[in-house]
Amino acid sequence: MANRRRGEVALALGPERYTLCLTLGALAELEDALGAADLTELAARFGEGRLRSRDLIALLGAAL
């Protein structure tokens, strides 16, 4: 069960249930995986809707 106070989000994929949480370590991993210079660039990329399937895989992998 996801704890919203900790920033966790529940994800259901078929019969499996996962808890996602973007920690500082996860955000650093995302910056590296996506070649973003900083969090501002990462936020702009996602905010502008420039999301590729590779980005989604990196996001889910970091948040798990």
Residue, then its C-alpha position, 0 to 999 in steps of 0.5 A: m500500500a502506497n504511503r502518500r506522505r512519503g510521496e509513494v504512488a500505487l501502480a497496478l499492472g495486470p495482477e501485479r501491484y507496485t509502489l513507486c517513489l521518486t527519491l533523490g537517488a531515483l531522480a539522479e538516476l533519471e537525470d543520468a539515464l535521460g542525459a538531463a543536465d539538472l532537475t529543471e531540464l528533466a522537469a521541462r522535458f516531462g512538462e512539455g510532453r516530450l516523453r518517449s517510451r525509453d523515458l517511461i521505462a527509465l522513469l518506472g525503473a528509477a521509481l521502483 
